Amino acid sequence: MNKKFELHVLSQIYDFLIEREGFTALNLHFKVMEFFRELHVGDKRDFVILAPNKVSGNFGEVTHIHLLNIPHFHEKDKFIHWAHKALNRQASHL
């Protein structure tokens, strides 16, 4: 089963969030957290913010996303491409 995240899917989720009522009022950090919370597969309790710059969840083959050096959330294309790369990297160890 292919667990990879495709660019068009990430773009649709981004657009969905932008249209969500009250989303534009959130600060950038919470917007990024909501983006990855939507991508998390499984129980909401299993999505954990480990540090301001690291989240843990079920993202297919990836369980941790490091949020260092991420593009500005409002630069959609840059942000989506960065997220695509982060979500589709191979797990270096189990």
C-alpha positions as CSV (number, residue, x, y, z in Angstrom):
1,M,0.0,0.0,0.0
2,N,1.4,3.4,-1.0
3,K,1.5,5.7,2.1
4,K,3.2,8.6,0.3
5,F,1.6,12.0,0.4
6,E,1.1,13.5,-3.1
7,L,1.5,17.2,-3.8
8,H,-2.1,17.7,-5.0
9,V,-3.4,16.1,-1.7
10,L,-1.3,18.4,0.4
11,S,-2.5,21.4,-1.6
12,Q,-6.1,20.4,-1.1
13,I,-5.7,20.1,2.6
14,Y,-3.9,23.5,2.7
15,D,-6.8,25.0,0.8
16,F,-9.4,23.3,3.0
17,L,-7.7,24.8,6.1
18,I,-7.5,28.3,4.6
19,E,-11.3,28.2,4.1
20,R,-12.0,26.9,7.6
21,E,-13.8,29.4,9.8
22,G,-11.4,31.2,12.2
23,F,-8.3,29.7,10.6
24,T,-6.9,33.0,9.3
25,A,-7.0,34.4,12.8
26,L,-4.5,31.8,14.1
27,N,-0.9,32.6,14.4
28,L,1.5,31.0,12.0
29,H,2.7,28.3,14.4
30,F,-0.9,27.1,15.0
31,K,-1.6,27.1,11.3
32,V,1.4,24.7,10.7
33,M,0.2,22.5,13.6
34,E,-3.3,22.3,12.2
35,F,-1.9,21.4,8.8
36,F,0.0,18.4,10.3
37,R,-2.8,17.5,12.6
38,E,-5.0,17.1,9.5
39,L,-2.4,14.8,7.9
40,H,-2.1,12.6,11.0
41,V,-3.7,9.2,10.5
42,G,-5.4,7.6,13.5
43,D,-6.5,8.7,16.9
44,K,-6.2,12.5,17.6
45,R,-4.6,11.7,20.9
46,D,-1.6,10.2,19.1
47,F,-0.7,13.5,17.5
48,V,1.7,15.1,19.9
49,I,3.6,18.4,19.9
50,L,6.9,17.3,21.3
51,A,8.5,20.7,21.2
52,P,7.8,24.0,19.4
53,N,9.7,22.7,16.5
54,K,8.8,19.0,16.5
55,V,5.6,17.0,16.1
56,S,4.9,13.3,16.4
57,G,2.2,11.4,14.7
58,N,1.3,8.8,12.1
59,F,2.3,10.2,8.8
60,G,2.7,6.9,6.9
61,E,6.3,5.9,7.1
62,V,7.3,9.1,9.0
63,T,6.5,9.5,12.7
64,H,8.3,12.8,13.5
65,I,8.3,16.1,11.6
66,H,11.0,18.6,12.5
67,L,9.8,22.1,12.0
68,L,13.1,23.8,11.6
69,N,13.7,26.0,8.6
70,I,10.2,25.7,7.2
71,P,9.0,28.2,4.7
72,H,6.4,30.7,5.7
73,F,3.0,29.1,5.8
74,H,1.5,31.7,3.5
75,E,4.0,30.9,0.8
76,K,1.8,28.0,-0.3
77,D,4.0,26.5,-3.0
78,K,7.2,26.6,-1.0
79,F,5.4,25.3,2.1
80,I,3.7,22.5,0.3
81,H,6.9,21.4,-1.4
82,W,8.7,21.5,1.9
83,A,5.9,19.4,3.6
84,H,5.9,17.0,0.7
85,K,9.7,16.4,1.1
86,A,9.4,16.0,4.9
87,L,6.4,13.6,4.8
88,N,7.9,11.4,2.1
89,R,11.4,11.0,3.4
90,Q,12.3,7.4,4.2
91,A,12.5,6.6,7.9
92,S,16.2,6.4,8.7
93,H,15.6,3.9,11.6
94,L,12.7,2.2,13.3
